[in-house]
Amino acid sequence: MYEGVVQDLIDELGRLPGVGPKGAQRIAFHLLAADPIDVRRLADVLVEMKEKAKFCAICGNVSTDELCRICRDPRRDPTAICVVEEPKDVVAIERTGEFRGRYHVLGGAISPLEGIGPEQLRIRELIARLNDGVVTEIILATDPNIEGDATAAYLTRTLLPIGLRVTRLASGLPVGGDLEYADEVTLGRAFAGRRNVSD
């Protein structure tokens, strides 16, 4: 235990995802030794991000405008929507260059242990996007783990009666992993080899 603000900083850093107690301590002492200008720049960027960043009104991706750059791009294929859990998954798929459609970010995955059910996700917004009849395919790109599989199964049951083609990313991604950690080749092959959920 350290005194005062140093311990407060370690505690706050430790609340961040993926940062354990030792990592939080290393970051805190790095900031303590850093040039005050660098620390101020970091603090300013954090405050500015919180003030200016928002979620796209259509897909839920991170944006600084009302609509994200993908939803604003008229060259994107409006007939295909790739459903992902988090904005970081959009970035992972975009790196592959395999998908030219649009996205829908759920904001998480079904996880009863954490109290997250379908009503906590952006599923109603997804259904609303299908009302105009333009979309013909939904690609389920949830993480290949228990929560992602449960979310994909729920979406499949919900979407198949509408009459859309519902596909899921092919295997090749490690079970229990996250999309953001998959390399471009693996993710690209999984995307190209997606299969119908009804098969």
VEXTORKOL-328622 format. One record per atom (N, C-alpha, C, O, CB): residue number from 1; atom name; x, y, z. Coordinates in steps of 0.2 Angstrom, whole numbers. Glycine has a CB too. Layout:
% VEXTORKOL-328622
     i   at    east   north      up
   NUM   CA       X       Y       Z
...
% end
This chain:
% VEXTORKOL-328622
     i   at    east   north      up
     1    N       4      -6       0
     1   CA       0       0       0
     1    C       4       6       0
     1    O       9       7       4
     1   CB      -5       0       6
     2    N       2      11      -4
     2   CA       6      17      -5
     2    C       2      23      -2
     2    O      -4      22       0
     2   CB       8      19     -12
     3    N       4      29      -1
     3   CA       1      34       2
     3    C      -3      38      -3
     3    O      -1      39      -8
     3   CB       6      38       6
     4    N      -9      41       0
     4   CA     -13      46      -4
     4    C     -14      45     -11
     4    O     -17      39     -13
     4   CB     -10      52      -3
     5    N     -13      50     -15
     5   CA     -15      50     -22
     5    C     -11      44     -26
     5    O     -14      42     -31
     5   CB     -13      56     -25
     6    N      -5      42     -24
     6   CA      -2      37     -28
     6    C      -6      30     -27
     6    O      -7      27     -32
     6   CB       5      35     -25
     7    N      -8      29     -21
     7   CA     -13      23     -20
     7    C     -19      24     -24
     7    O     -22      19     -27
     7   CB     -14      21     -13
     8    N     -22      30     -24
     8   CA     -28      31     -27
     8    C     -28      30     -35
     8    O     -32      27     -38
     8   CB     -31      38     -26
     9    N     -22      32     -38
     9   CA     -21      31     -45
     9    C     -20      23     -46
     9    O     -23      21     -51
     9   CB     -15      35     -47
    10    N     -16      20     -42
    10   CA     -16      13     -43
    10    C     -22       9     -43
    10    O     -24       5     -47
    10   CB     -11      10     -38
    11    N     -27      11     -38
    11   CA     -33       8     -37
    11    C     -38      10     -43
    11    O     -41       5     -46
    11   CB     -37      11     -31
    12    N     -37      16     -46
    12   CA     -41      17     -52
    12    C     -39      14     -58
    12    O     -43      11     -62
    12   CB     -41      25     -53
    13    N     -32      13     -59
    13   CA     -29      10     -65
    13    C     -31       3     -64
    13    O     -32      -1     -69
    13   CB     -22      11     -65
    14    N     -31       0     -58
    14   CA     -33      -7     -57
    14    C     -40      -9     -59
    14    O     -42     -15     -60
    14   CB     -31      -9     -50
    15    N     -44      -4     -60
    15   CA     -51      -5     -62
    15    C     -52      -6     -69
    15    O     -57      -8     -72
    15   CB     -56       0     -59
    16    N     -47      -4     -73
    16   CA     -47      -5     -80
    16    C     -47     -12     -82
    16    O     -43     -16     -79
    16   CB     -42      -1     -83
    17    N     -50     -14     -88
    17   CA     -50     -21     -90
    17    C     -43     -23     -92
    17    O     -40     -19     -96
    17   CB     -55     -22     -96
    18    N     -41     -28     -90
    18   CA     -34     -31     -92
    18    C     -29     -28     -88
    18    O     -23     -30     -90
    18   CB     -33     -30    -100
    19    N     -30     -24     -83
    19   CA     -24     -21     -79
    19    C     -25     -24     -72
    19    O     -30     -22     -69
    19   CB     -25     -13     -79
    20    N     -20     -28     -71
    20   CA     -20     -31     -64
    20    C     -17     -26     -59
    20    O     -14     -21     -61
    20   CB     -17     -38     -64
    21    N     -16     -29     -53
    21   CA     -13     -24     -48
    21    C      -6     -22     -49
    21    O      -4     -17     -48
    21   CB     -13     -28     -41
    22    N      -2     -27     -52
    22   CA       5     -26     -53
    22    C       6     -21     -60
    22    O      10     -16     -60
    22   CB       9     -32     -55
    23    N       1     -22     -65
    23   CA       1     -18     -70
    23    C      -1     -11     -68
    23    O       2      -6     -71
    23   CB      -3     -20     -76
    24    N      -6     -10     -64
    24   CA      -8      -4     -62
    24    C      -2       0     -58
    24    O      -1       6     -59
    24   CB     -14      -4     -57
    25    N       1      -4     -54
    25   CA       7      -1     -50
    25    C      13       2     -55
    25    O      15       7     -54
    25   CB      10      -6     -45
    26    N      14      -2     -60
    26   CA      19       0     -65
    26    C      17       6     -69
    26    O      21      10     -70
    26   CB      20      -6     -70
    27    N      11       6     -71
    27   CA       8      12     -75
    27    C       9      18     -70
    27    O      11      24     -72
    27   CB       1      11     -77
    28    N       6      17     -64
    28   CA       6      23     -59
    28    C      14      26     -58
    28    O      15      32     -58
    28   CB       4      21     -53
    29    N      18      21     -57
    29   CA      25      24     -56
    29    C      28      27     -63
    29    O      33      31     -62
    29   CB      30      18     -53
    30    N      26      24     -68
    30   CA      28      27     -75
    30    C      26      34     -75
    30    O      29      39     -77
    30   CB      26      23     -81
    31    N      19      35     -74
    31   CA      16      42     -74
    31    C      20      47     -69
    31    O      21      52     -70
    31   CB       9      42     -73
    32    N      21      44     -63
    32   CA      24      48     -58
    32    C      31      50     -60
    32    O      33      56     -58
    32   CB      25      44     -51
    33    N      35      46     -64
    33   CA      42      48     -66
    33    C      41      52     -73
    33    O      46      55     -75
    33   CB      46      42     -67
    34    N      36      52     -76
    34   CA      35      55     -83
    34    C      35      63     -82
    34    O      34      66     -77
    34   CB      29      53     -86
    35    N      37      66     -88
    35   CA      37      73     -89
    35    C      30      76     -88
    35    O      25      73     -90
    35   CB      39      75     -96
    36    N      29      81     -84
    36   CA      22      83     -82
    36    C      18      85     -89
    36    O      12      85     -89
    36   CB      23      90     -78
    37    N      22      87     -94
    37   CA      18      89    -100
    37    C      15      83    -103
    37    O       9      83    -106
    37   CB      23      92    -105
    38    N      19      77    -103
    38   CA      16      71    -106
    38    C      10      69    -102
    38    O       5      66    -105
    38   CB      21      66    -106
    39    N      10      69     -95
    39   CA       5      67     -91
    39    C      -1      72     -92
    39    O      -7      69     -92
    39   CB       7      68     -83
    40    N       0      78     -93
    40   CA      -6      83     -94
    40    C      -9      81    -101
    40    O     -15      82    -102
    40   CB      -3      90     -94
    41    N      -5      80    -106
    41   CA      -7      78    -113
    41    C     -12      72    -112
    41    O     -17      72    -115
    41   CB      -2      77    -118
    42    N     -10      67    -108
    42   CA     -14      61    -107
    42    C     -20      63    -104
    42    O     -26      60    -106
    42   CB     -10      56    -103
    43    N     -20      67     -99
    43   CA     -26      69     -95
    43    C     -31      73    -100
    43    O     -37      72    -100
    43   CB     -24      73     -89
    44    N     -28      77    -104
    44   CA     -32      81    -108
    44    C     -36      77    -114
    44    O     -41      78    -115
    44   CB     -28      86    -112
    45    N     -32      72    -116
    45   CA     -35      67    -121
    45    C     -40      63    -118
    45    O     -46      62    -121
    45   CB     -29      62    -124
    46    N     -39      61    -112
    46   CA     -45      57    -108
    46    C     -51      61    -108
    46    O     -56      58    -109
    46   CB     -42      54    -102
    47    N     -50      67    -105
    47   CA     -56      71    -104
    47    C     -59      73    -111
    47    O     -66      73    -112
    47   CB     -54      78    -101
    48    N     -55      75    -116
    48   CA     -58      76    -123
    48    C     -62      70    -126
    48    O     -67      71    -129
    48   CB     -53      78    -128
    49    N     -59      64    -125
    49   CA     -62      58    -127
    49    C     -69      57    -124
    49    O     -74      55    -127
    49   CB     -58      52    -126
    50    N     -69      58    -118
    50   CA     -76      57    -114
    50    C     -81      63    -116
    50    O     -87      61    -116
    50   CB     -74      58    -106
    51    N     -78      69    -118
    51   CA     -83      74    -120
    51    C     -85      73    -127
    51    O     -91      74    -129
    51   CB     -80      81    -119
    52    N     -81      71    -132
    52   CA     -83      71    -139
    52    C     -84      64    -142
    52    O     -88      64    -147
    52   CB     -77      73    -143
    53    N     -82      58    -139
    53   CA     -84      52    -142
    53    C     -91      50    -140
    53    O     -93      51    -135
    53   CB     -79      47    -139
    54    N     -94      47    -145
    54   CA    -101      44    -144
    54    C    -102      38    -148
    54    O     -97      36    -151
    54   CB    -106      50    -146
    55    N    -108      35    -148
    55   CA    -109      29    -152
    55    C    -114      31    -158
    55    O    -118      35    -157
    55   CB    -113      24    -147
    56    N    -112      28    -164
    56   CA    -116      29    -170
    56    C    -123      28    -169
    56    O    -125      23    -166
    56   CB    -113      25    -175
    57    N    -128      33    -171
    57   CA    -135      32    -170
    57    C    -138      26    -174
    57    O    -143      24    -172
    57   CB    -138      38    -172
    58    N    -134      24    -179
    58   CA    -137      18    -183
    58    C    -134      11    -180
    58    O    -138       7    -178
    58   CB    -135      19    -190
    59    N    -127      11    -180
    59   CA    -124       4    -179
    59    C    -122       3    -172
    59    O    -121      -2    -170
    59   CB    -119       3    -184
    60    N    -120       9    -168
    60   CA    -118       8    -162
    60    C    -110       8    -161
    60    O    -107       7    -156
    60   CB    -120       2    -159
    61    N    -107       9    -167
    61   CA     -99      10    -167
    61    C     -97      16    -164
    61    O    -101      21    -163
    61   CB     -97       9    -174
    62    N     -91      17    -162
    62   CA     -88      23    -159
    62    C     -87      28    -165
    62    O     -85      26    -170
    62   CB     -81      21    -155
    63    N     -89      34    -163
    63   CA     -89      39    -168
    63    C     -88      46    -164
    63    O     -89      47    -158
    63   CB     -95      40    -172
    64    N     -86      51    -168
    64   CA     -86      58    -165
    64    C     -92      62    -168
    64    O     -93      68    -166
    64   CB     -79      61    -166
    65    N     -95      59    -173
    65   CA    -101      62    -176
    65    C    -107      58    -174
    65    O    -107      53    -171
    65   CB    -100      63    -184
    66    N    -113      60    -177
    66   CA    -119      57    -176
    66    C    -119      50    -179
    66    O    -121      45    -176
    66   CB    -125      61    -178
    67    N    -116      50    -185
    67   CA    -115      43    -188
    67    C    -108      42    -189
    67    O    -104      46    -190
    67   CB    -119      43    -195
    68    N    -106      35    -189
    68   CA     -99      33    -190
    68    C     -97      34    -197
    68    O    -101      34    -201
    68   CB     -97      26    -187
    69    N     -90      33    -198
    69   CA     -88      34    -205
    69    C     -91      28    -210
    69    O     -92      29    -216
    69   CB     -80      34    -206
    70    N     -92      22    -207
    70   CA     -94      17    -211
    70    C    -102      18    -213
    70    O    -103      16    -218
    70   CB     -93      10    -207
    71    N    -106      20    -208
    71   CA    -113      21    -210
    71    C    -114      27    -214
    71    O    -118      28    -218
    71   CB    -117      23    -203
    72    N    -109      32    -214
    72   CA    -109      38    -219
    72    C    -107      36    -226
    72    O    -108      40    -231
    72   CB    -105      43    -216
    73    N    -103      30    -227
    73   CA    -100      28    -233
    73    C    -105      25    -238
    73    O    -107      20    -237
    73   CB     -94      24    -232
    74    N    -107      29    -243
    74   CA    -112      26    -248
    74    C    -109      20    -252
    74    O    -113      17    -255
    74   CB    -114      32    -253
    75    N    -103      19    -252
    75   CA    -100      13    -256
    75    C    -101       7    -252
    75    O    -100       1    -255
    75   CB     -93      14    -257
    76    N    -103       7    -246
    76   CA    -104       1    -242
    76    C    -110      -3    -244
    76    O    -115       0    -246
    76   CB    -104       2    -234
    77    N    -110     -10    -244
    77   CA    -115     -14    -246
    77    C    -121     -13    -241
    77    O    -120     -16    -236
    77   CB    -113     -21    -248
    78    N    -127     -11    -243
    78   CA    -132     -10    -238
    78    C    -136     -17    -237
    78    O    -140     -17    -232
    78   CB    -137      -5    -240
    79    N    -135     -22    -241
    79   CA    -138     -28    -240
    79    C    -136     -33    -235
    79    O    -139     -38    -233
    79   CB    -139     -31    -247
    80    N    -130     -32    -232
    80   CA    -127     -36    -228
    80    C    -125     -32    -221
    80    O    -122     -27    -221
    80   CB    -120     -39    -231
    81    N    -127     -35    -215
    81   CA    -125     -32    -209
    81    C    -121     -37    -205
    81    O    -123     -43    -204
    81   CB    -131     -30    -205
    82    N    -115     -36    -203
    82   CA    -111     -40    -199
    82    C    -112     -38    -191
    82    O    -111     -32    -189
    82   CB    -103     -39    -201
    83    N    -115     -42    -187
    83   CA    -116     -41    -180
    83    C    -110     -43    -176
    83    O    -108     -49    -176
    83   CB    -123     -45    -178
    84    N    -108     -38    -172
    84   CA    -102     -39    -168
    84    C    -104     -37    -161
    84    O    -109     -34    -159
    84   CB     -96     -35    -170
    85    N    -100     -39    -156
    85   CA    -101     -38    -149
    85    C     -99     -31    -147
    85    O    -103     -27    -144
    85   CB     -98     -43    -144
    86    N     -93     -29    -149
    86   CA     -90     -22    -147
    86    C     -87     -18    -153
    86    O     -86     -21    -158
    86   CB     -85     -24    -141
    87    N     -86     -12    -152
    87   CA     -83      -8    -157
    87    C     -76     -10    -159
    87    O     -74     -10    -165
    87   CB     -83      -1    -155
    88    N     -72     -13    -155
    88   CA     -66     -16    -156
    88    C     -66     -22    -161
    88    O     -61     -23    -165
    88   CB     -62     -18    -150
    89    N     -72     -25    -162
    89   CA     -73     -31    -166
    89    C     -73     -28    -173
    89    O     -71     -31    -178
    89   CB     -79     -35    -165
    90    N     -76     -22    -174
    90   CA     -77     -19    -181
    90    C     -70     -17    -183
    90    O     -69     -19    -189
    90   CB     -81     -12    -180
    91    N     -66     -15    -179
    91   CA     -59     -13    -181
    91    C     -55     -20    -184
    91    O     -52     -20    -189
    91   CB     -55     -10    -176
    92    N     -56     -25    -180
    92   CA     -53     -32    -182
    92    C     -55     -34    -188
    92    O     -51     -36    -192
    92   CB     -54     -37    -176
    93    N     -62     -34    -190
    93   CA     -64     -36    -196
    93    C     -62     -31    -202
    93    O     -61     -34    -207
    93   CB     -72     -37    -196
    94    N     -62     -25    -201
    94   CA     -60     -20    -206
    94    C     -53     -21    -208
    94    O     -51     -20    -214
    94   CB     -61     -13    -203
    95    N     -49     -23    -203
    95   CA     -42     -25    -205
    95    C     -41     -30    -210
    95    O     -36     -30    -214
    95   CB     -38     -26    -199
    96    N     -46     -35    -210
    96   CA     -45     -40    -215
    96    C     -47     -38    -222
    96    O     -44     -41    -227
    96   CB     -50     -46    -213
    97    N     -51     -33    -223
    97   CA     -53     -31    -230
    97    C     -58     -35    -233
    97    O     -59     -35    -239
    97   CB     -47     -30    -234
    98    N     -60     -40    -230
    98   CA     -65     -45    -233
    98    C     -72     -43    -233
    98    O     -76     -46    -237
    98   CB     -64     -52    -228
    99    N     -74     -38    -229
    99   CA     -81     -37    -228
    99    C     -82     -29    -230
    99    O     -79     -25    -228
    99   CB     -84     -38    -221
   100    N     -87     -28    -235
   100   CA     -89     -22    -237
   100    C     -96     -19    -236
   100    O     -98     -15    -238
   100   CB     -88     -21    -245
   101    N     -99     -23    -231
   101   CA    -106     -21    -229
   101    C    -106     -16    -223
   101    O    -101     -13    -222
   101   CB    -110     -27    -227
   102    N    -111     -17    -219
   102   CA    -112     -12    -214
   102    C    -111     -17    -207
   102    O    -111     -23    -208
   102   CB    -118      -8    -214
   103    N    -111     -13    -202
   103   CA    -111     -17    -195
   103    C    -116     -15    -191
   103    O    -120     -10    -192
   103   CB    -104     -15    -192
   104    N    -117     -19    -185
   104   CA    -121     -18    -180
   104    C    -118     -20    -173
   104    O    -116     -26    -173
   104   CB    -128     -21    -181
   105    N    -117     -16    -169
   105   CA    -113     -17    -163
   105    C    -118     -18    -157
   105    O    -122     -14    -156
   105   CB    -108     -11    -161
   106    N    -118     -24    -154
   106   CA    -123     -26    -149
   106    C    -122     -22    -142
   106    O    -126     -21    -138
   106   CB    -123     -33    -148
   107    N    -115     -21    -141
   107   CA    -114     -18    -134
   107    C    -112     -23    -129
   107    O    -113     -22    -123
   107   CB    -119     -13    -132
   108    N    -111     -29    -131
   108   CA    -109     -35    -127
   108    C    -112     -41    -129
   108    O    -114     -42    -135
   108   CB    -112     -33    -120
   109    N    -112     -46    -125
   109   CA    -115     -53    -127
   109    C    -119     -55    -121
   109    O    -119     -53    -115
   109   CB    -109     -58    -128
   110    N    -124     -60    -122
   110   CA    -128     -63    -117
   110    C    -124     -66    -112
   110    O    -120     -71    -114
   110   CB    -134     -68    -120
   111    N    -125     -65    -106
   111   CA    -121     -68    -100
   111    C    -125     -68     -94
   111    O    -125     -63     -90
   111   CB    -114     -64     -99
   112    N    -129     -73     -93
   112   CA    -133     -73     -87
   112    C    -130     -72     -80
   112    O    -132     -69     -76
   112   CB    -137     -80     -87
   113    N    -123     -75     -80
   113   CA    -119     -74     -74
   113    C    -118     -67     -72
   113    O    -117     -65     -66
   113   CB    -113     -78     -74
   114    N    -117     -63     -77
   114   CA    -116     -56     -76
   114    C    -123     -51     -77
   114    O    -122     -45     -76
   114   CB    -111     -53     -82
   115    N    -128     -55     -77
   115   CA    -135     -51     -78
   115    C    -136     -48     -84
   115    O    -140     -43     -84
   115   CB    -135     -46     -72
   116    N    -133     -50     -90
   116   CA    -134     -47     -96
   116    C    -138     -52    -100
   116    O    -136     -58    -102
   116   CB    -127     -46    -100
   117    N    -144     -50    -102
   117   CA    -149     -53    -106
   117    C    -150     -50    -113
   117    O    -147     -45    -114
   117   CB    -156     -54    -102
   118    N    -154     -53    -117
   118   CA    -155     -49    -124
   118    C    -158     -42    -123
   118    O    -156     -38    -127
   118   CB    -160     -53    -127
   119    N    -161     -41    -118
   119   CA    -164     -34    -117
   119    C    -159     -29    -115
   119    O    -160     -23    -116
   119   CB    -170     -34    -112
   120    N    -153     -31    -113
   120   CA    -148     -26    -112
   120    C    -143     -25    -118
   120    O    -139     -20    -118
   120   CB    -143     -29    -106
   121    N    -144     -28    -123
   121   CA    -140     -28    -129
   121    C    -144     -24    -134
   121    O    -150     -23    -134
   121   CB    -138     -34    -132
   122    N    -141     -22    -140
   122   CA    -144     -18    -145
   122    C    -148     -22    -150
   122    O    -147     -21    -156
   122   CB    -139     -13    -148
   123    N    -152     -27    -148
   123   CA    -155     -31    -152
   123    C    -161     -28    -155
   123    O    -163     -29    -161
   123   CB    -157     -38    -149
   124    N    -165     -24    -151
   124   CA    -171     -21    -154
   124    C    -169     -16    -160
   124    O    -173     -16    -165
   124   CB    -175     -17    -148
   125    N    -163     -13    -159
   125   CA    -161      -8    -164
   125    C    -159     -12    -170
   125    O    -160     -10    -176
   125   CB    -155      -4    -161
   126    N    -157     -18    -170
   126   CA    -155     -22    -175
   126    C    -161     -24    -179
   126    O    -162     -23    -185
   126   CB    -151     -28    -173
   127    N    -166     -26    -176
   127   CA    -173     -28    -179
   127    C    -176     -22    -182
   127    O    -178     -23    -188
   127   CB    -178     -31    -173
   128    N    -175     -16    -179
   128   CA    -178     -10    -182
   128    C    -175      -9    -189
   128    O    -178      -6    -194
   128   CB    -177      -4    -178
   129    N    -168     -10    -190
   129   CA    -164      -9    -196
   129    C    -167     -13    -201
   129    O    -165     -12    -207
   129   CB    -157     -10    -195
   130    N    -170     -19    -200
   130   CA    -172     -23    -205
   130    C    -179     -22    -208
   130    O    -181     -25    -213
   130   CB    -172     -30    -202
   131    N    -182     -17    -205
   131   CA    -189     -15    -208
   131    C    -190     -13    -215
   131    O    -195     -14    -218
   131   CB    -192     -10    -203
   132    N    -185     -10    -218
   132   CA    -185      -7    -224
   132    C    -184     -13    -230
   132    O    -185     -11    -236
   132   CB    -180      -2    -225
   133    N    -182     -19    -228
   133   CA    -182     -24    -233
   133    C    -176     -24    -237
   133    O    -175     -28    -241
   133   CB    -188     -24    -237
   134    N    -171     -20    -236
   134   CA    -165     -19    -240
   134    C    -160     -25    -238
   134    O    -157     -27    -242
   134   CB    -162     -12    -239
   135    N    -159     -26    -231
   135   CA    -154     -31    -229
   135    C    -157     -38    -231
   135    O    -162     -40    -230
   135   CB    -154     -31    -221
   136    N    -152     -42    -234
   136   CA    -154     -49    -236
   136    C    -149     -54    -232
   136    O    -151     -60    -232
   136   CB    -152     -50    -243
   137    N    -144     -52    -229
   137   CA    -140     -56    -225
   137    C    -137     -53    -218
   137    O    -135     -47    -218
   137   CB    -133     -58    -229
   138    N    -138     -57    -213
   138   CA    -135     -55    -207
   138    C    -129     -60    -205
   138    O    -130     -66    -205
   138   CB    -140     -56    -201
   139    N    -123     -57    -204
   139   CA    -117     -61    -202
   139    C    -116     -61    -195
   139    O    -115     -55    -192
   139   CB    -111     -59    -207
   140    N    -116     -66    -191
   140   CA    -115     -66    -184
   140    C    -108     -67    -183
   140    O    -105     -72    -184
   140   CB    -119     -72    -181
   141    N    -105     -62    -180
   141   CA     -98     -62    -179
   141    C     -96     -61    -172
   141    O     -92     -57    -170
   141   CB     -94     -57    -183
   142    N    -100     -64    -167
   142   CA     -99     -64    -160
   142    C     -93     -68    -158
   142    O     -91     -72    -162
   142   CB    -105     -66    -156
   143    N     -90     -67    -153
   143   CA     -84     -70    -150
   143    C     -85     -78    -150
   143    O     -91     -80    -148
   143   CB     -82     -68    -144
   144    N     -80     -82    -152
   144   CA     -81     -89    -151
   144    C     -80     -92    -144
   144    O     -76     -96    -143
   144   CB     -76     -93    -156
   145    N     -85     -90    -140
   145   CA     -84     -92    -133
   145    C     -92     -94    -131
   145    O     -96     -93    -135
   145   CB     -81     -87    -128
   146    N     -93     -96    -125
   146   CA     -99     -97    -122
   146    C    -104     -92    -123
   146    O    -110     -93    -125
   146   CB     -99    -100    -115
   147    N    -102     -86    -121
   147   CA    -107     -80    -121
   147    C    -108     -78    -129
   147    O    -114     -77    -130
   147   CB    -104     -74    -118
   148    N    -103     -78    -133
   148   CA    -104     -77    -140
   148    C    -108     -82    -143
   148    O    -113     -80    -148
   148   CB     -97     -76    -143
   149    N    -108     -88    -142
   149   CA    -112     -93    -145
   149    C    -119     -93    -142
   149    O    -124     -94    -146
   149   CB    -109    -100    -143
   150    N    -120     -91    -136
   150   CA    -127     -90    -134
   150    C    -130     -84    -137
   150    O    -136     -85    -139
   150   CB    -127     -89    -126
   151    N    -126     -79    -138
   151   CA    -129     -73    -142
   151    C    -131     -75    -149
   151    O    -136     -73    -151
   151   CB    -124     -67    -141
   152    N    -126     -78    -152
   152   CA    -128     -80    -159
   152    C    -134     -85    -160
   152    O    -138     -84    -164
   152   CB    -121     -84    -162
   153    N    -134     -90    -155
   153   CA    -140     -94    -155
   153    C    -147     -90    -154
   153    O    -152     -92    -157
   153   CB    -140    -100    -149
   154    N    -147     -85    -149
   154   CA    -153     -81    -148
   154    C    -154     -77    -155
   154    O    -160     -77    -157
   154   CB    -151     -76    -142
   155    N    -149     -74    -158
   155   CA    -150     -70    -164
   155    C    -153     -75    -169
   155    O    -157     -72    -173
   155   CB    -144     -67    -166
   156    N    -150     -81    -170
   156   CA    -152     -85    -175
   156    C    -160     -87    -174
   156    O    -164     -86    -179
   156   CB    -148     -92    -175
   157    N    -162     -88    -168
   157   CA    -169     -90    -167
   157    C    -173     -84    -169
   157    O    -179     -85    -171
   157   CB    -170     -92    -160
   158    N    -171     -78    -167
   158   CA    -175     -72    -168
   158    C    -175     -70    -176
   158    O    -180     -67    -178
   158   CB    -172     -66    -164
   159    N    -169     -71    -179
   159   CA    -169     -68    -186
   159    C    -171     -73    -192
   159    O    -174     -71    -197
   159   CB    -162     -66    -188
   160    N    -171     -80    -191
   160   CA    -173     -84    -196
   160    C    -180     -84    -198
   160    O    -181     -84    -204
   160   CB    -171     -91    -194
   161    N    -185     -83    -193
   161   CA    -192     -82    -195
   161    C    -193     -76    -200
   161    O    -198     -76    -203
   161   CB    -196     -81    -189
   162    N    -189     -71    -200
   162   CA    -189     -65    -204
   162    C    -188     -67    -211
   162    O    -190     -63    -216
   162   CB    -185     -59    -201
   163    N    -184     -72    -212
   163   CA    -183     -74    -219
   163    C    -176     -72    -222
   163    O    -175     -72    -228
   163   CB    -188     -72    -224
   164    N    -172     -70    -218
   164   CA    -165     -67    -220
   164    C    -160     -73    -220
   164    O    -161     -78    -217
   164   CB    -163     -62    -215
   165    N    -155     -72    -224
   165   CA    -150     -77    -224
   165    C    -145     -75    -218
   165    O    -143     -70    -217
   165   CB    -145     -77    -230
   166    N    -145     -80    -213
   166   CA    -141     -79    -207
   166    C    -135     -83    -207
   166    O    -135     -90    -207
   166   CB    -145     -80    -200
   167    N    -129     -80    -207
   167   CA    -123     -84    -207
   167    C    -119     -83    -201
   167    O    -120     -78    -197
   167   CB    -119     -83    -213
   168    N    -114     -87    -199
   168   CA    -110     -86    -193
   168    C    -103     -87    -196
   168    O    -101     -91    -200
   168   CB    -111     -92    -188
   169    N     -98     -84    -193
   169   CA     -91     -84    -195
   169    C     -89     -92    -194
   169    O     -91     -95    -190
   169   CB     -86     -80    -191
   170    N     -85     -94    -199
   170   CA     -82    -101    -199
   170    C     -77    -102    -193
   170    O     -75     -97    -190
   170   CB     -79    -103    -206
   171    N     -76    -109    -192
   171   CA     -71    -110    -187
   171    C     -64    -108    -190
   171    O     -64    -106    -195
   171   CB     -72    -118    -185
   172    N     -60    -109    -185
   172   CA     -53    -107    -187
   172    C     -51    -101    -182
   172    O     -45    -101    -180
   172   CB     -53    -103    -194
   173    N     -56     -98    -179
   173   CA     -54     -94    -173
   173    C     -54     -98    -167
   173    O     -58    -103    -166
   173   CB     -60     -88    -172
   174    N     -50     -97    -162
   174   CA     -49    -101    -156
   174    C     -55    -100    -152
   174    O     -58     -95    -151
   174   CB     -43     -99    -152
   175    N     -57    -106    -149
   175   CA     -63    -106    -145
   175    C     -61    -103    -138
   175    O     -55    -104    -136
   175   CB     -66    -113    -144
   176    N     -65     -99    -136
   176   CA     -63     -95    -129
   176    C     -60     -89    -130
   176    O     -58     -86    -126
   176   CB     -60    -100    -125
   177    N     -58     -87    -137
   177   CA     -54     -81    -138
   177    C     -58     -75    -140
   177    O     -65     -76    -140
   177   CB     -49     -82    -144
   178    N     -55     -69    -141
   178   CA     -59     -63    -143
   178    C     -57     -61    -150
   178    O     -51     -63    -152
   178   CB     -57     -58    -138
   179    N     -61     -59    -154
   179   CA     -60     -57    -161
   179    C     -54     -52    -161
   179    O     -50     -52    -166
   179   CB     -66     -53    -164
   180    N     -53     -47    -156
   180   CA     -48     -42    -157
   180    C     -41     -45    -157
   180    O     -36     -42    -159
   180   CB     -49     -37    -151
   181    N     -40     -51    -154
   181   CA     -34     -54    -154
   181    C     -32     -59    -159
   181    O     -26     -62    -160
   181   CB     -33     -58    -147
   182    N     -37     -60    -164
   182   CA     -36     -64    -170
   182    C     -32     -60    -175
   182    O     -33     -54    -176
   182   CB     -42     -67    -173
   183    N     -27     -64    -178
   183   CA     -23     -61    -184
   183    C     -27     -60    -190
   183    O     -32     -63    -191
   183   CB     -17     -65    -185
   184    N     -25     -56    -194
   184   CA     -29     -54    -200
   184    C     -30     -60    -205
   184    O     -36     -61    -207
   184   CB     -26     -49    -204
   185    N     -25     -65    -205
   185   CA     -26     -70    -210
   185    C     -32     -75    -207
   185    O     -36     -77    -210
   185   CB     -20     -74    -211
   186    N     -31     -77    -200
   186   CA     -36     -81    -197
   186    C     -43     -78    -198
   186    O     -48     -82    -199
   186   CB     -34     -83    -190
   187    N     -43     -72    -196
   187   CA     -50     -69    -196
   187    C     -53     -68    -203
   187    O     -59     -69    -204
   187   CB     -50     -62    -193
   188    N     -48     -67    -208
   188   CA     -50     -66    -215
   188    C     -53     -73    -217
   188    O     -58     -73    -221
   188   CB     -45     -64    -219
   189    N     -50     -79    -216
   189   CA     -52     -85    -218
   189    C     -58     -87    -215
   189    O     -63     -90    -218
   189   CB     -46     -90    -216
   190    N     -59     -86    -208
   190   CA     -65     -87    -205
   190    C     -71     -83    -208
   190    O     -76     -86    -208
   190   CB     -65     -85    -197
   191    N     -70     -77    -210
   191   CA     -75     -73    -213
   191    C     -77     -76    -220
   191    O     -83     -76    -221
   191   CB     -72     -66    -214
   192    N     -72     -78    -224
   192   CA     -73     -80    -230
   192    C     -77     -87    -230
   192    O     -81     -89    -235
   192   CB     -67     -81    -234
   193    N     -76     -91    -225
   193   CA     -78     -97    -224
   193    C     -85     -98    -220
   193    O     -86    -103    -217
   193   CB     -73    -102    -222
   194    N     -88     -92    -219
   194   CA     -94     -92    -215
   194    C     -99     -97    -217
   194    O     -99     -98    -223
   194   CB     -97     -85    -214
   195    N    -104     -99    -213
   195   CA    -108    -104    -215
   195    C    -115    -102    -213
   195    O    -116     -98    -208
   195   CB    -107    -111    -212
   196    N    -120    -105    -216
   196   CA    -127    -104    -214
   196    C    -129    -107    -207
   196    O    -126    -112    -206
   196   CB    -132    -107    -219
   197    N    -132    -103    -203
   197   CA    -134    -106    -197
   197    C    -139    -111    -197
   197    O    -139    -116    -192
   197   CB    -136    -100    -192
   198    N    -143    -111    -202
   198   CA    -148    -116    -202
   198    C    -146    -123    -205
   198    O    -150    -128    -205
   198   CB    -154    -114    -207
   199    N    -140    -124    -207
   199   CA    -137    -130    -209
   199    C    -136    -135    -204
   199    O    -134    -141    -205
   199   CB    -130    -129    -213
% end
